[in-house]
């Protein structure tokens, strides 16, 4: 007998179903663009070396690294998505590094160029950034696109604890995230926050409290959940090789999600339950499964255990 998962019904609000409903069943694909931005935690404005877990190459696809112009990246990304995934509509996703870390007039030139390609089929703009690189002028710029596109502003929350943010050389406090979220409180922008679970000094109880913090901001529409990766070229990668510390196994991370997801506000759309790093860069954890197998394992365990999003949420 088939399960609900086998029918495509998941015990949480997942992004694929959200897009399918929003765009009348059309296949929507994100096209990643590298705008050659840096980060205030790399260029000396706030620090050097970046966040301790970060090697930007670990989450930037080869296509974005190798193509020199925004136009070429978008054209190649759209063609690849059409040919490989039968994609019909596209969201332009400025992902690597800090994609609001430039004057607003330069950002507008870059966003405009990316959105000028295949205008009939590009339906959205998604911009990943740090909360300390958001201000009124940049919010206004992004809002100026909302009459034509769905605009998703993705901010790295990572941890809700300043002690953790200091230890990972984040260069950004949780208070700065709160300030940025307050800035977009009544905005037409679709707000997403990104979290990392598994910093070895944070207990399970500490990590479960992330749900309470996300829940208290009604402007948060999306969230990306990510387990800690240890990758080559990062500060934590060096630390791990010198003195290995505990990271989630797939089973442990799934156990955690089975407790976390029921606490999460039921209207929030979960864009991602886990992350993947390039295998040649990944040091730990090694789960020995591909993306589809990991997704299937987590989804089936959530269903088997009755871990339904929002079932333990208290307003």
N, C-alpha and C positions, 0 to 999 in steps of 0.2 A: 504493500500500500504506500502511495507517495505521500510526502510531507508537504507542508505549506511552502517550505524552501524550494522544493522541486517544482512548485507552481509559480515561483518567482515572488512569493510573498514572504517578507522578512519581518522579524519581530522588532524592527526599528525603522525609522524614516530614512531611507537610503536615497542617495543622490541620483542614482540611475532611474529609479521610479519617479522621483520628483521631476527630472528633465523630461522623461517620457510623457508624463501628464501635462506638463507646462507647454510642451511643443507638439502636442497632438500626435504623439507616437513617432515623431521623426527622430532619427539617430543624431544626437548632439555630441560633439567631440571638442575637447579643449586642445588648442594649438599653443604650445609653449614657445614663448619668445624670450630671448636673452637680450636685454637692452644695454648690456655692458655697464651696468651700474656697479658701484662698490657699496660700502657699508660704513657708517660712522664708527663701527667697532673694528674696522680694518684700516681705515685711512688716517687714523690718529685723532680724529675729532673727539672720539670717546675712548679709543683704545686701539691696540694692534693685535693681530692674530685671529680676530673673530671670536665667536662663541666657541666654548671648549669642545662642543660636539660637532662642529661644523667643518666640513670640506665642501665648498659649493659645488664641486664637480660630482659629488656623490648623488645629487638630485637634479643634475642638468643633463638632458639627453644629448647624445652626440650631434644630432641634427642642429640643435641650438648652439652648441659650442663651435661648430665648424663653419657655419654660414655667417658671412661678414655683415650683411645688412638685415634690417628688420623685414623689408619687403621679401627678400629671398627666404627668410625663415618662415614667414607666414605662408607664402606660396608653396614652399616645399611641405610644410606641415599640413596644409589643407589637402594637397594632392595625395600625400601619404595616407591621411585619414580616410579620404574617399576610396582609395584603391585597396587599403588593407582592412578597413573596418566598415565600409559602406556608409560612412558618415554623410549626413545631409546638411546639417547646420553646425556652426562653429562658434566657439567662445575663444577670444584672443586672451591668452593667459601670460602676463608678464610675471614670471616666477623667480628666476635666480637672483639672489642678493636683495637689495632694498629698492623697490621699484617706484618709490616716490622721493628718492634721495637725489633731487636736482631741482633747480628753479622751475616754477610752474610753467613758464613759457616753453622751456625745453621739453618738459613732460608732455605738454600738449602736442608739440611737433611729433614726438615719438608715438603717442597714442593715436593721433590722427593718421599717421602713415600706416600703422598696423590695421586700422579700421577702414582704410580706403580700398582694401583688397577684397574682392568678391562680396561686395556690399549687400547683394541680395540674400546671401546665405550666412553672413556673420551676424549673430544675434546678441552677442554679449562681450563684455570686457571684464576681465578678472585681474586684479592687481595685488600682488603680495608685497607686504612691507613690514616695517617695525612700527610699533605705536609711537615711538619718539620721533618719527619722521612724517607725522601727520599734523597738519595745521589747517586753519580755516580756509586759506587760499587753495590748498590741494584738495580739500573736501569739495569746495565749490567747483573746481575744475572737473573732478570726477562726476559730480552731480549734473554738470552741464551735458553729459552724455546720456542721462537717464530717460530723456524723451525719445531716444532712438534705440537704446540698448538696455539690457539688464546688466547692471554694473555691480560686481562683487568686490568688496574691499576686504582682503584677508590680512589679518594681523597676527603676529606671533605672540601668543600668550606664554607658551612653553611651560612655565611653572607659575603658581600663584604665590610662591614664597620668595621674598626678597633675599633670604639667605641662600637659596638655591640659585637665584639669578646672579648673585654676586660670585658664587663658587664656580659658575660656568662662564664667567667673564661676559655676561650678557650686555653690560653697559646700559641697561634699561630696567627701571623698577616696575613693580606691578602697579604702583600709583600712576605711572605714565600711561599704562594700558587703560586704566580707569578714566584718565583724562581724555584719551582719544575716544573711548566709547561714549563718554558724555558729549563729546563734540558732534557725534553722529546720532545722537539720541532720537531726533525727529527727522532723520535724513531718508531720502528715497533709496540710498545705497543699501545693498544687501551685504550685511556684515558677517564675516566668518572669522573664527579664532582657531588657532593651531596650538595643540598641546603636545607635550612629550611626557610619557610615563616611563618610570623606571630608573630615575636617578638614584643611585644606590643608597643615599642617605635619607631618602624619603620613604616613609612607611606606607603600607597599603591604606591605612586610615587617612594619612595626609593626602594621598592621591585621590581618594574618593571624594574629598572635599572640593576638588576642582569642579565637580558637578554643581555644587551649591553656588560657586562663584559664577559659573557660566549662566546658571538659571536666573540669577538676579538681574541680568541685563536683558530686557525684552528686545532690544535692538539686535541681539545676536540671532541670526537666522540659520547659519551653518556652523558646523564645527568639523575639524579634522583631528582625529585621534591618531597618535603615533607612538610607537614604542622606541625607546632609546637605541640608536645604532652607534656602534663604535666603528669609525671608518679611518682609513689611511689618510694622512695629511691633516688630522685634527689633533688638538691638544689632548683630548681624552684618549685618542688612539695611542699616543706616546705613553700616557699614564697606564693604560690597560696592559700594554706590552711589558712595562716594568713591573707592574703588580696587578694582575687580573682581579676584577671585582665582579660581583654577581650582576647578570643581565637576565631579562626575561627569557625563559623557554617559551615555545609556542603554547604549551599547555598552561603554563603559569599566566601568560598574558591573556589567554582566553578566559581563565578563571577570573582574572581581574575585570575583564570586560563584562562578564556575566553579573558582576556586582555593580559596576559603574553605570551601565546603560539603563537599568531600571530607575536610577536616580536622576537621569537627565530629563529635562523638560520635554514633553512629548511632541511639541511643535517644531523642535530643532531638527534640521535635516543634517544627517551625518554624511559628510562627503567622503570620509575615509576612516576605516577602522585600524589601519596599520600602514606602515610605510615600507618601501623597498629601496635599498641602495644598490649601486652597481656591484656585481659579485667580485669584480677585481679590486674594489676598494673596501668591501665589507670585511671587518675583522670579527665582529660578534654583534648579535647572536647569529649563529648559523642554524637555520631551521630546516634546511634540506628539502624545501618544497618551493614550487613556483607560486606566482601570485594567485592563480585561480584555485590551486589546491589549498592555500592558506585561507582564502576567502571562504571557500566551501566548508572547511573545517570549523572556522569560527561561527559561521552562520548556523550550521547544523547543531553545534553545541549550544548556542544561544536558544535555539528553538527547543532542543531536547530538555534544557533546564528551565524553560519557561521564563527566560530573561527578557521581558518585554519593556521597550523604552517607555519611561514615564510611570511604570507600574508602582514605583516607590517614591515618586515625586510628590513633594508637599509644597503647595503654593504658599 
